[in-house]
Amino acid sequence: MGVPEIVLGEGKSVEHLVGILRALRSAGLGAIVSRPSGSQLGAVPALLREGVPIRVLADGRILRLEGPLGVEYRRGRVGILTAGTSDVPFAEEARVVLEELGIEVTVAYDIGVAGLHRLLRALRSVERRRPELYLVFAGREGALPTVVAGLVHAPVIGVPTSIGYGRGGRGEAALNAMLQSCAPLGVMNIDAAVPAALFAAQHFAPTGPRRLRGVGPPRLR
């Protein structure tokens, strides 16, 4: 696939994650760690002291192990929008992943349907950069991706977030609303910021067979 190595920090012990990062470093590979825990972040200084080059990004929601990520994506642009400021942490995960893959990102945050005048002004600014694809994050009623999909001239991927409470809270209402969109819209799972970024990156991937260094094709029996 050419997708870079993504390690989910959530649920792993510090020892397991450190072992994975050391092994990848020894193989000369880079990686992205998503959703690291506080204790995992606490291991970063020790890793740096032993020569494992790692950066903390997106306010601690992403770790980047330096090294090649596999495939070189062509230069392209993605627009990332959020309905509210509470959606920004998820959007920042996606932004960091895309930028680490060499894809240019233009953002506009806090432009939800509660103030459509903000949306139209922000869209004019973002569209001047001519994004080839949009990622739109929204919680609550999840209406923003549908509105954006009816206004822009590029594919839109909606990402429901777990922002919101009451009936349909925790992203359920937002997910259902995006799935029912009248405007053409792709929809990711709730809070699926990193999968959304990787899905978007495939739009900029080179065509033809791709192979990561040191990784051969699967054997089918």
TORPA-4810 file (N, C-alpha, C, O; in nm, 3 decimals):
<nodes>
NODE_1_0.082_-0.122_0.000_0.000_0.000_0.000_0.085_0.126_0.000_0.042_0.229_-0.052_M
NODE_2_0.205_0.119_0.058_0.287_0.238_0.068_0.249_0.327_0.184_0.301_0.438_0.197_G
NODE_3_0.159_0.279_0.271_0.120_0.357_0.389_0.233_0.348_0.491_0.286_0.239_0.512_V
NODE_4_0.270_0.457_0.555_0.379_0.453_0.652_0.342_0.371_0.775_0.225_0.341_0.800_P
NODE_5_0.445_0.335_0.851_0.423_0.260_0.974_0.355_0.350_1.077_0.408_0.454_1.116_E
NODE_6_0.236_0.309_1.119_0.161_0.382_1.222_0.149_0.292_1.343_0.097_0.181_1.334_I
NODE_7_0.195_0.339_1.457_0.189_0.262_1.580_0.088_0.329_1.673_0.104_0.446_1.708_V
NODE_8_-0.015_0.256_1.712_-0.113_0.309_1.806_-0.056_0.297_1.947_-0.035_0.186_1.996_L
NODE_9_-0.032_0.411_2.011_0.022_0.407_2.146_-0.081_0.361_2.248_-0.047_0.293_2.346_G
NODE_10_-0.205_0.397_2.226_-0.313_0.365_2.319_-0.319_0.215_2.347_-0.325_0.135_2.254_E
NODE_11_-0.317_0.177_2.474_-0.330_0.037_2.512_-0.199_-0.038_2.523_-0.197_-0.150_2.573_G
NODE_12_-0.089_0.020_2.478_0.041_-0.046_2.487_0.114_-0.002_2.614_0.098_0.112_2.659_K
NODE_13_0.193_-0.092_2.670_0.277_-0.053_2.782_0.392_0.033_2.730_0.423_0.030_2.610_S
NODE_14_0.454_0.107_2.819_0.570_0.187_2.780_0.680_0.097_2.726_0.745_0.130_2.627_V
NODE_15_0.701_-0.018_2.790_0.806_-0.110_2.747_0.781_-0.161_2.605_0.874_-0.171_2.525_E
NODE_16_0.656_-0.194_2.573_0.624_-0.242_2.439_0.650_-0.134_2.335_0.711_-0.160_2.231_H
NODE_17_0.603_-0.013_2.362_0.620_0.094_2.265_0.767_0.127_2.245_0.812_0.145_2.132_L
NODE_18_0.843_0.136_2.353_0.986_0.165_2.342_1.057_0.056_2.262_1.143_0.086_2.180_V
NODE_19_1.020_-0.069_2.286_1.079_-0.179_2.210_1.050_-0.171_2.062_1.137_-0.199_1.979_G
NODE_20_0.928_-0.133_2.028_0.889_-0.117_1.887_0.971_-0.005_1.823_1.021_-0.021_1.711_I
NODE_21_0.983_0.107_1.891_1.057_0.221_1.836_1.206_0.188_1.819_1.267_0.227_1.720_L
NODE_22_1.262_0.116_1.914_1.403_0.077_1.902_1.423_-0.016_1.782_1.520_-0.001_1.707_R
NODE_23_1.330_-0.111_1.763_1.341_-0.204_1.651_1.330_-0.133_1.517_1.404_-0.162_1.424_A
NODE_24_1.236_-0.039_1.508_1.220_0.037_1.384_1.344_0.122_1.357_1.389_0.133_1.243_L
NODE_25_1.399_0.183_1.462_1.519_0.263_1.448_1.636_0.178_1.399_1.712_0.220_1.312_R
NODE_26_1.651_0.057_1.454_1.758_-0.033_1.414_1.744_-0.074_1.267_1.844_-0.099_1.199_S
NODE_27_1.619_-0.082_1.219_1.594_-0.119_1.079_1.606_0.000_0.985_1.591_-0.014_0.864_A
NODE_28_1.634_0.119_1.041_1.648_0.238_0.958_1.517_0.293_0.907_1.513_0.361_0.804_G
NODE_29_1.409_0.265_0.978_1.277_0.309_0.936_1.223_0.416_1.029_1.256_0.420_1.148_L
NODE_30_1.140_0.503_0.974_1.069_0.600_1.055_0.929_0.550_1.085_0.886_0.448_1.031_G
NODE_31_0.859_0.621_1.170_0.723_0.580_1.206_0.649_0.697_1.268_0.709_0.798_1.307_A
NODE_32_0.519_0.682_1.276_0.431_0.777_1.344_0.360_0.701_1.455_0.303_0.594_1.431_I
NODE_33_0.362_0.757_1.575_0.289_0.699_1.688_0.168_0.787_1.714_0.182_0.908_1.736_V
NODE_34_0.049_0.728_1.712_-0.072_0.804_1.739_-0.123_0.777_1.880_-0.107_0.667_1.933_S
NODE_35_-0.184_0.879_1.939_-0.247_0.871_2.070_-0.155_0.813_2.178_-0.195_0.719_2.247_R
NODE_36_-0.033_0.866_2.195_0.051_0.817_2.304_-0.006_0.859_2.439_-0.068_0.965_2.452_P
NODE_37_0.016_0.775_2.539_-0.030_0.806_2.675_0.069_0.899_2.743_0.179_0.924_2.691_S
NODE_38_0.030_0.951_2.858_0.120_1.039_2.933_0.248_0.968_2.973_0.356_1.027_2.965_G
NODE_39_0.238_0.842_3.017_0.358_0.768_3.055_0.446_0.739_2.935_0.569_0.737_2.948_S
NODE_40_0.387_0.717_2.819_0.466_0.697_2.697_0.539_0.825_2.657_0.654_0.821_2.615_Q
NODE_41_0.471_0.937_2.671_0.537_1.066_2.644_0.652_1.088_2.741_0.753_1.149_2.706_L
NODE_42_0.636_1.039_2.863_0.741_1.054_2.963_0.867_0.978_2.929_0.973_1.006_2.985_G
NODE_43_0.858_0.880_2.837_0.975_0.802_2.798_1.056_0.870_2.687_1.165_0.824_2.654_A
NODE_44_1.004_0.977_2.630_1.072_1.043_2.518_1.210_1.095_2.556_1.304_1.070_2.480_V
NODE_45_1.229_1.165_2.669_1.364_1.213_2.702_1.468_1.102_2.708_1.581_1.120_2.662_P
NODE_46_1.431_0.986_2.766_1.526_0.875_2.774_1.560_0.821_2.636_1.675_0.786_2.609_A
NODE_47_1.461_0.815_2.547_1.486_0.769_2.410_1.580_0.865_2.337_1.669_0.821_2.264_L
NODE_48_1.560_0.993_2.357_1.648_1.092_2.294_1.791_1.078_2.345_1.886_1.092_2.268_L
NODE_49_1.807_1.052_2.474_1.942_1.038_2.531_2.016_0.917_2.475_2.139_0.918_2.465_R
NODE_50_1.941_0.813_2.439_2.007_0.695_2.384_2.018_0.700_2.231_2.059_0.603_2.167_E
NODE_51_1.981_0.816_2.174_2.003_0.835_2.031_1.887_0.797_1.942_1.904_0.788_1.820_G
NODE_52_1.769_0.776_1.998_1.650_0.749_1.918_1.583_0.883_1.887_1.525_0.944_1.976_V
NODE_53_1.591_0.929_1.761_1.540_1.063_1.729_1.388_1.064_1.719_1.331_1.002_1.629_P
NODE_54_1.324_1.133_1.809_1.178_1.133_1.813_1.130_1.274_1.848_1.189_1.343_1.931_I
NODE_55_1.022_1.313_1.783_0.964_1.445_1.807_0.822_1.431_1.860_0.750_1.339_1.822_R
NODE_56_0.782_1.523_1.946_0.646_1.528_1.998_0.570_1.634_1.920_0.612_1.750_1.915_V
NODE_57_0.459_1.595_1.859_0.383_1.685_1.772_0.236_1.687_1.815_0.190_1.604_1.893_L
NODE_58_0.163_1.785_1.761_0.018_1.797_1.784_-0.016_1.796_1.932_-0.107_1.725_1.976_A
NODE_59_0.060_1.875_2.010_0.035_1.885_2.155_0.037_1.749_2.224_-0.042_1.724_2.315_D
NODE_60_0.126_1.662_2.180_0.142_1.533_2.245_0.053_1.423_2.194_0.054_1.313_2.249_G
NODE_61_-0.025_1.449_2.089_-0.112_1.345_2.035_-0.043_1.260_1.928_-0.095_1.156_1.888_R
NODE_62_0.074_1.305_1.882_0.150_1.233_1.779_0.298_1.233_1.818_0.351_1.334_1.864_I
NODE_63_0.364_1.119_1.800_0.510_1.110_1.808_0.562_1.074_1.669_0.503_0.994_1.598_L
NODE_64_0.674_1.135_1.632_0.733_1.107_1.501_0.874_1.053_1.520_0.964_1.126_1.563_R
NODE_65_0.892_0.925_1.489_1.025_0.867_1.487_1.090_0.904_1.355_1.039_0.867_1.249_L
NODE_66_1.202_0.977_1.360_1.267_1.021_1.238_1.312_0.902_1.154_1.352_0.798_1.207_E
NODE_67_1.305_0.920_1.023_1.343_0.815_0.930_1.242_0.807_0.818_1.136_0.869_0.827_G
NODE_68_1.273_0.733_0.712_1.182_0.725_0.596_1.050_0.661_0.633_1.044_0.566_0.711_P
NODE_69_0.944_0.715_0.575_0.810_0.664_0.602_0.758_0.574_0.491_0.642_0.533_0.493_L
NODE_70_0.842_0.543_0.394_0.800_0.445_0.294_0.789_0.503_0.156_0.879_0.488_0.074_G
NODE_71_0.679_0.569_0.128_0.652_0.615_-0.007_0.664_0.766_-0.013_0.635_0.835_0.084_V
NODE_72_0.705_0.818_-0.129_0.708_0.963_-0.147_0.581_1.004_-0.220_0.558_0.965_-0.335_E
NODE_73_0.501_1.082_-0.153_0.377_1.129_-0.212_0.405_1.252_-0.297_0.495_1.330_-0.267_Y
NODE_74_0.327_1.268_-0.403_0.345_1.388_-0.484_0.296_1.510_-0.407_0.214_1.498_-0.316_R
NODE_75_0.347_1.625_-0.444_0.305_1.748_-0.378_0.157_1.772_-0.405_0.112_1.762_-0.519_R
NODE_76_0.084_1.803_-0.302_-0.058_1.830_-0.317_-0.106_1.912_-0.200_-0.030_1.941_-0.108_G
NODE_77_-0.232_1.949_-0.203_-0.289_2.033_-0.097_-0.418_1.973_-0.044_-0.502_1.924_-0.120_R
NODE_78_-0.433_1.978_0.088_-0.554_1.934_0.154_-0.604_2.049_0.241_-0.525_2.113_0.310_V
NODE_79_-0.733_2.075_0.238_-0.794_2.171_0.328_-0.852_2.098_0.448_-0.923_1.999_0.433_G
NODE_80_-0.822_2.146_0.569_-0.878_2.087_0.690_-0.962_2.192_0.762_-0.914_2.301_0.792_I
NODE_81_-1.087_2.158_0.788_-1.181_2.249_0.852_-1.237_2.183_0.978_-1.252_2.061_0.984_L
NODE_82_-1.267_2.265_1.077_-1.337_2.214_1.196_-1.458_2.300_1.225_-1.460_2.420_1.198_T
NODE_83_-1.560_2.234_1.281_-1.680_2.307_1.319_-1.653_2.394_1.442_-1.692_2.510_1.445_A
NODE_84_-1.586_2.337_1.542_-1.560_2.411_1.665_-1.417_2.396_1.711_-1.341_2.318_1.654_G
NODE_85_-1.380_2.471_1.814_-1.244_2.460_1.866_-1.223_2.326_1.937_-1.109_2.280_1.948_T
NODE_86_-1.330_2.263_1.986_-1.316_2.133_2.051_-1.278_2.023_1.953_-1.230_1.918_1.993_S
NODE_87_-1.301_2.048_1.825_-1.265_1.950_1.721_-1.119_1.965_1.676_-1.066_1.879_1.606_D
NODE_88_-1.055_2.073_1.718_-0.920_2.105_1.668_-0.817_1.997_1.703_-0.735_1.965_1.616_V
NODE_89_-0.815_1.939_1.825_-0.714_1.837_1.852_-0.715_1.721_1.753_-0.609_1.669_1.717_P
NODE_90_-0.834_1.679_1.709_-0.842_1.572_1.610_-0.790_1.619_1.474_-0.719_1.546_1.406_F
NODE_91_-0.827_1.741_1.438_-0.780_1.796_1.311_-0.628_1.810_1.309_-0.565_1.791_1.206_A
NODE_92_-0.571_1.845_1.425_-0.426_1.860_1.433_-0.353_1.727_1.414_-0.244_1.724_1.357_E
NODE_93_-0.413_1.618_1.461_-0.355_1.486_1.433_-0.344_1.463_1.283_-0.240_1.422_1.232_E
NODE_94_-0.454_1.491_1.212_-0.454_1.471_1.067_-0.356_1.565_0.998_-0.285_1.525_0.906_A
NODE_95_-0.352_1.690_1.043_-0.260_1.787_0.980_-0.116_1.742_0.991_-0.041_1.744_0.894_R
NODE_96_-0.077_1.700_1.111_0.062_1.659_1.133_0.098_1.539_1.045_0.205_1.537_0.984_V
NODE_97_0.011_1.441_1.040_0.039_1.321_0.959_0.056_1.360_0.812_0.151_1.315_0.747_V
NODE_98_-0.034_1.442_0.760_-0.025_1.482_0.619_0.103_1.561_0.593_0.170_1.539_0.492_L
NODE_99_0.137_1.653_0.681_0.257_1.733_0.660_0.384_1.649_0.671_0.481_1.675_0.600_E
NODE_100_0.385_1.548_0.758_0.501_1.459_0.767_0.516_1.377_0.639_0.626_1.330_0.608_E
NODE_101_0.408_1.360_0.564_0.413_1.289_0.437_0.442_1.384_0.321_0.442_1.343_0.205_L
NODE_102_0.467_1.511_0.352_0.504_1.607_0.248_0.387_1.671_0.177_0.404_1.730_0.070_G
NODE_103_0.268_1.660_0.233_0.147_1.716_0.171_0.114_1.849_0.238_0.110_1.858_0.361_I
NODE_104_0.091_1.950_0.158_0.061_2.083_0.210_-0.080_2.087_0.266_-0.173_2.031_0.207_E
NODE_105_-0.097_2.153_0.381_-0.227_2.160_0.446_-0.263_2.306_0.472_-0.181_2.384_0.520_V
NODE_106_-0.386_2.340_0.441_-0.442_2.471_0.475_-0.558_2.449_0.572_-0.645_2.366_0.545_T
NODE_107_-0.560_2.522_0.683_-0.661_2.496_0.784_-0.750_2.618_0.805_-0.711_2.732_0.781_V
NODE_108_-0.872_2.589_0.851_-0.965_2.693_0.898_-1.045_2.630_1.010_-1.120_2.535_0.988_A
NODE_109_-1.029_2.682_1.131_-1.088_2.621_1.248_-1.201_2.709_1.306_-1.202_2.831_1.290_Y
NODE_110_-1.294_2.642_1.373_-1.406_2.709_1.440_-1.494_2.785_1.340_-1.515_2.905_1.353_D
NODE_111_-1.544_2.712_1.240_-1.627_2.777_1.136_-1.759_2.701_1.118_-1.808_2.687_1.006_I
NODE_112_-1.816_2.652_1.228_-1.933_2.567_1.220_-2.059_2.637_1.173_-2.063_2.758_1.153_G
NODE_113_-2.164_2.556_1.155_-2.289_2.607_1.098_-2.363_2.700_1.191_-2.459_2.765_1.150_V
NODE_114_-2.320_2.710_1.317_-2.384_2.807_1.407_-2.355_2.950_1.364_-2.423_3.043_1.407_A
NODE_115_-2.254_2.968_1.279_-2.222_3.101_1.227_-2.179_3.089_1.081_-2.060_3.094_1.051_G
NODE_116_-2.276_3.073_0.991_-2.244_3.048_0.850_-2.163_3.160_0.787_-2.090_3.137_0.690_L
NODE_117_-2.174_3.281_0.841_-2.095_3.392_0.786_-1.946_3.365_0.803_-1.866_3.405_0.719_H
NODE_118_-1.908_3.295_0.912_-1.766_3.260_0.932_-1.723_3.154_0.831_-1.610_3.158_0.781_R
NODE_119_-1.812_3.060_0.801_-1.778_2.953_0.708_-1.749_3.008_0.569_-1.648_2.972_0.508_L
NODE_120_-1.835_3.094_0.519_-1.818_3.146_0.383_-1.690_3.227_0.371_-1.620_3.219_0.270_L
NODE_121_-1.661_3.307_0.473_-1.538_3.386_0.471_-1.415_3.295_0.474_-1.319_3.318_0.401_R
NODE_122_-1.419_3.190_0.558_-1.305_3.099_0.569_-1.287_3.018_0.441_-1.174_2.996_0.398_A
NODE_123_-1.397_2.974_0.381_-1.387_2.896_0.258_-1.323_2.975_0.146_-1.244_2.920_0.068_L
NODE_124_-1.356_3.102_0.137_-1.293_3.185_0.032_-1.142_3.188_0.051_-1.067_3.183_-0.047_R
NODE_125_-1.099_3.198_0.175_-0.956_3.202_0.204_-0.889_3.068_0.173_-0.782_3.064_0.111_S
NODE_126_-0.952_2.958_0.216_-0.894_2.825_0.193_-0.892_2.791_0.045_-0.794_2.735_-0.004_V
NODE_127_-0.998_2.823_-0.026_-1.007_2.784_-0.167_-0.905_2.857_-0.254_-0.875_2.811_-0.364_E
NODE_128_-0.851_2.968_-0.206_-0.746_3.036_-0.282_-0.621_2.948_-0.292_-0.540_2.966_-0.383_R
NODE_129_-0.605_2.854_-0.198_-0.493_2.760_-0.203_-0.522_2.639_-0.291_-0.435_2.555_-0.311_R
NODE_130_-0.643_2.630_-0.344_-0.687_2.524_-0.436_-0.663_2.383_-0.381_-0.590_2.306_-0.442_R
NODE_131_-0.724_2.348_-0.268_-0.710_2.212_-0.216_-0.770_2.110_-0.313_-0.871_2.137_-0.379_P
NODE_132_-0.708_1.995_-0.321_-0.761_1.888_-0.405_-0.856_1.799_-0.327_-0.924_1.713_-0.385_E
NODE_133_-0.862_1.819_-0.197_-0.943_1.735_-0.111_-0.962_1.805_0.022_-0.876_1.882_0.065_L
NODE_134_-1.074_1.781_0.087_-1.103_1.843_0.217_-1.127_1.736_0.323_-1.191_1.634_0.297_Y
NODE_135_-1.076_1.760_0.443_-1.114_1.685_0.562_-1.191_1.782_0.651_-1.142_1.889_0.686_L
NODE_136_-1.313_1.743_0.689_-1.398_1.833_0.768_-1.438_1.761_0.897_-1.503_1.656_0.893_V
NODE_137_-1.398_1.819_1.011_-1.423_1.760_1.142_-1.539_1.830_1.210_-1.544_1.953_1.213_F
NODE_138_-1.632_1.752_1.265_-1.746_1.812_1.334_-1.804_1.714_1.434_-1.815_1.594_1.408_A
NODE_139_-1.842_1.767_1.550_-1.915_1.689_1.649_-2.059_1.737_1.653_-2.114_1.778_1.551_G
NODE_140_-2.121_1.731_1.771_-2.260_1.774_1.788_-2.351_1.712_1.681_-2.366_1.590_1.676_R
NODE_141_-2.414_1.797_1.596_-2.505_1.743_1.494_-2.434_1.709_1.363_-2.496_1.655_1.272_E
NODE_142_-2.305_1.739_1.353_-2.225_1.696_1.239_-2.267_1.752_1.105_-2.253_1.684_1.003_G
NODE_143_-2.319_1.874_1.102_-2.373_1.929_0.977_-2.268_1.990_0.884_-2.290_1.998_0.763_A
NODE_144_-2.155_2.032_0.940_-2.059_2.108_0.859_-2.009_2.035_0.734_-2.004_2.097_0.628_L
NODE_145_-1.972_1.906_0.740_-1.923_1.841_0.618_-2.024_1.842_0.504_-1.987_1.860_0.388_P
NODE_146_-2.152_1.824_0.536_-2.255_1.828_0.432_-2.262_1.966_0.366_-2.272_1.977_0.244_T
NODE_147_-2.257_2.070_0.448_-2.262_2.206_0.395_-2.141_2.233_0.306_-2.154_2.287_0.197_V
NODE_148_-2.023_2.194_0.353_-1.901_2.218_0.275_-1.905_2.140_0.144_-1.866_2.192_0.039_V
NODE_149_-1.952_2.015_0.149_-1.957_1.932_0.028_-2.047_1.993_-0.079_-2.029_1.967_-0.198_A
NODE_150_-2.144_2.074_-0.036_-2.231_2.139_-0.132_-2.178_2.271_-0.185_-2.242_2.335_-0.268_G
NODE_151_-2.060_2.312_-0.137_-2.006_2.443_-0.175_-1.873_2.437_-0.248_-1.842_2.528_-0.325_L
NODE_152_-1.793_2.333_-0.226_-1.657_2.330_-0.281_-1.650_2.240_-0.404_-1.740_2.159_-0.429_V
NODE_153_-1.541_2.255_-0.479_-1.523_2.180_-0.603_-1.419_2.070_-0.587_-1.342_2.045_-0.679_H
NODE_154_-1.417_2.006_-0.471_-1.322_1.898_-0.445_-1.391_1.797_-0.354_-1.485_1.831_-0.283_A
NODE_155_-1.344_1.672_-0.354_-1.405_1.572_-0.266_-1.391_1.611_-0.119_-1.293_1.673_-0.079_P
NODE_156_-1.491_1.574_-0.041_-1.494_1.605_0.102_-1.504_1.476_0.182_-1.586_1.389_0.152_V
NODE_157_-1.420_1.464_0.283_-1.425_1.352_0.376_-1.470_1.407_0.511_-1.403_1.493_0.568_I
NODE_158_-1.581_1.359_0.562_-1.631_1.401_0.692_-1.575_1.313_0.802_-1.572_1.191_0.789_G
NODE_159_-1.532_1.375_0.910_-1.480_1.301_1.025_-1.562_1.342_1.148_-1.542_1.450_1.202_V
NODE_160_-1.654_1.256_1.194_-1.730_1.289_1.314_-1.641_1.280_1.437_-1.558_1.190_1.447_P
NODE_161_-1.658_1.372_1.529_-1.580_1.370_1.653_-1.672_1.342_1.771_-1.794_1.360_1.764_T
NODE_162_-1.611_1.298_1.880_-1.689_1.259_1.998_-1.724_1.379_2.085_-1.741_1.365_2.206_S
NODE_163_-1.734_1.496_2.024_-1.772_1.619_2.095_-1.925_1.628_2.096_-1.989_1.616_1.991_I
NODE_164_-1.982_1.649_2.210_-2.128_1.658_2.221_-2.180_1.566_2.330_-2.111_1.472_2.371_G
NODE_165_-2.299_1.593_2.378_-2.355_1.518_2.490_-2.503_1.499_2.467_-2.558_1.547_2.369_Y
NODE_166_-2.569_1.428_2.560_-2.713_1.404_2.548_-2.742_1.296_2.446_-2.655_1.215_2.413_G
NODE_167_-2.863_1.293_2.397_-2.904_1.191_2.300_-2.820_1.204_2.172_-2.813_1.312_2.113_R
NODE_168_-2.759_1.098_2.132_-2.674_1.102_2.014_-2.538_1.163_2.040_-2.467_1.199_1.947_G
NODE_169_-2.500_1.175_2.168_-2.371_1.234_2.199_-2.256_1.139_2.169_-2.276_1.029_2.118_G
NODE_170_-2.134_1.183_2.201_-2.012_1.108_2.177_-1.990_1.074_2.031_-1.927_0.974_1.998_R
NODE_171_-2.043_1.160_1.942_-2.020_1.144_1.800_-2.122_1.062_1.725_-2.116_1.054_1.602_G
NODE_172_-2.218_1.000_1.796_-2.316_0.914_1.729_-2.406_0.994_1.634_-2.427_0.955_1.519_E
NODE_173_-2.458_1.106_1.682_-2.544_1.188_1.596_-2.466_1.244_1.478_-2.517_1.248_1.366_A
NODE_174_-2.342_1.287_1.502_-2.261_1.342_1.394_-2.234_1.236_1.287_-2.242_1.265_1.168_A
NODE_175_-2.202_1.115_1.330_-2.177_1.007_1.234_-2.302_0.978_1.151_-2.294_0.967_1.029_L
NODE_176_-2.417_0.964_1.218_-2.540_0.935_1.146_-2.576_1.047_1.049_-2.622_1.020_0.938_N
NODE_177_-2.555_1.173_1.090_-2.588_1.286_1.003_-2.501_1.284_0.878_-2.550_1.308_0.767_A
NODE_178_-2.372_1.256_0.895_-2.283_1.254_0.778_-2.317_1.139_0.684_-2.308_1.154_0.563_M
NODE_179_-2.356_1.024_0.740_-2.395_0.911_0.655_-2.522_0.940_0.576_-2.545_0.881_0.471_L
NODE_180_-2.604_1.031_0.626_-2.728_1.067_0.558_-2.712_1.191_0.469_-2.812_1.245_0.422_Q
NODE_181_-2.590_1.234_0.446_-2.567_1.357_0.369_-2.627_1.348_0.230_-2.612_1.248_0.159_S
NODE_182_-2.695_1.454_0.191_-2.749_1.463_0.055_-2.636_1.497_-0.043_-2.631_1.441_-0.153_C
NODE_183_-2.547_1.586_-0.004_-2.430_1.617_-0.087_-2.333_1.499_-0.083_-2.322_1.433_0.020_A
NODE_184_-2.262_1.471_-0.193_-2.168_1.357_-0.196_-2.060_1.375_-0.091_-1.993_1.479_-0.085_P
NODE_185_-2.042_1.273_-0.007_-1.954_1.287_0.109_-1.899_1.151_0.148_-1.975_1.055_0.163_L
NODE_186_-1.768_1.143_0.165_-1.708_1.025_0.226_-1.706_1.043_0.377_-1.691_1.156_0.424_G
NODE_187_-1.722_0.936_0.452_-1.733_0.946_0.598_-1.639_0.847_0.665_-1.636_0.729_0.630_V
NODE_188_-1.562_0.896_0.762_-1.474_0.812_0.843_-1.542_0.778_0.975_-1.652_0.827_1.005_M
NODE_189_-1.477_0.695_1.054_-1.530_0.658_1.185_-1.514_0.774_1.284_-1.446_0.872_1.255_N
NODE_190_-1.577_0.762_1.398_-1.571_0.867_1.500_-1.427_0.884_1.549_-1.362_0.787_1.587_I
NODE_191_-1.379_1.008_1.549_-1.245_1.046_1.596_-1.132_0.985_1.512_-1.018_0.983_1.557_D
NODE_192_-1.162_0.936_1.394_-1.062_0.865_1.312_-0.976_0.963_1.233_-0.978_0.963_1.110_A
NODE_193_-0.902_1.046_1.305_-0.823_1.150_1.239_-0.706_1.094_1.159_-0.685_1.134_1.045_A
NODE_194_-0.631_1.001_1.218_-0.516_0.944_1.148_-0.561_0.861_1.028_-0.503_0.877_0.920_V
NODE_195_-0.661_0.771_1.041_-0.710_0.703_0.920_-0.758_0.799_0.813_-0.739_0.773_0.694_P
NODE_196_-0.821_0.909_0.852_-0.866_1.007_0.753_-0.748_1.068_0.679_-0.754_1.087_0.558_A
NODE_197_-0.641_1.100_0.752_-0.522_1.156_0.688_-0.459_1.057_0.592_-0.419_1.094_0.482_A
NODE_198_-0.451_0.930_0.632_-0.391_0.829_0.545_-0.477_0.805_0.422_-0.425_0.786_0.312_L
NODE_199_-0.608_0.805_0.440_-0.698_0.790_0.326_-0.681_0.906_0.229_-0.675_0.887_0.108_F
NODE_200_-0.672_1.027_0.283_-0.651_1.144_0.198_-0.516_1.136_0.127_-0.505_1.173_0.010_A
NODE_201_-0.413_1.088_0.197_-0.279_1.081_0.138_-0.276_0.989_0.016_-0.198_1.012_-0.076_A
NODE_202_-0.361_0.886_0.015_-0.362_0.795_-0.099_-0.397_0.867_-0.230_-0.362_0.821_-0.338_Q
NODE_203_-0.466_0.979_-0.219_-0.498_1.059_-0.336_-0.371_1.112_-0.403_-0.370_1.140_-0.523_H
NODE_204_-0.264_1.126_-0.325_-0.140_1.183_-0.374_-0.030_1.078_-0.391_0.086_1.113_-0.414_F
NODE_205_-0.066_0.951_-0.380_0.033_0.845_-0.390_0.070_0.819_-0.536_-0.013_0.838_-0.625_A
NODE_206_0.194_0.777_-0.561_0.232_0.742_-0.698_0.155_0.619_-0.744_0.116_0.536_-0.662_P
NODE_207_0.132_0.609_-0.873_0.058_0.495_-0.927_0.152_0.377_-0.948_0.274_0.394_-0.952_T
NODE_208_0.095_0.259_-0.961_0.176_0.140_-0.984_0.215_0.072_-0.853_0.187_0.124_-0.745_G
NODE_209_0.280_-0.045_-0.866_0.319_-0.120_-0.745_0.415_-0.040_-0.659_0.503_0.029_-0.710_P
NODE_210_0.396_-0.049_-0.528_0.482_0.021_-0.434_0.533_-0.078_-0.330_0.459_-0.167_-0.287_R
NODE_211_0.656_-0.063_-0.291_0.711_-0.153_-0.191_0.793_-0.073_-0.091_0.876_0.009_-0.129_R
NODE_212_0.768_-0.099_0.037_0.848_-0.036_0.140_0.981_-0.108_0.152_0.987_-0.230_0.134_L
NODE_213_1.086_-0.036_0.181_1.217_-0.096_0.196_1.214_-0.203_0.304_1.168_-0.179_0.416_R
NODE_214_1.262_-0.323_0.269_1.268_-0.431_0.366_1.137_-0.504_0.385_1.128_-0.594_0.468_G
NODE_215_1.035_-0.466_0.308_0.905_-0.531_0.321_0.867_-0.590_0.187_0.854_-0.516_0.089_V
NODE_216_0.850_-0.720_0.181_0.814_-0.785_0.055_0.664_-0.801_0.041_0.590_-0.778_0.137_G
NODE_217_0.618_-0.841_-0.078_0.474_-0.862_-0.099_0.427_-0.983_-0.020_0.505_-1.074_0.005_P
NODE_218_0.300_-0.986_0.019_0.248_-1.102_0.092_0.241_-1.226_0.004_0.221_-1.216_-0.117_P
NODE_219_0.257_-1.340_0.065_0.244_-1.466_-0.009_0.103_-1.519_0.011_0.059_-1.542_0.123_R
NODE_220_0.034_-1.537_-0.099_-0.103_-1.586_-0.094_-0.101_-1.737_-0.117_-0.036_-1.785_-0.210_L
NODE_221_-0.170_-1.811_-0.034_-0.173_-1.957_-0.046_-0.305_-2.001_-0.109_-0.327_-2.121_-0.128_R
</nodes>
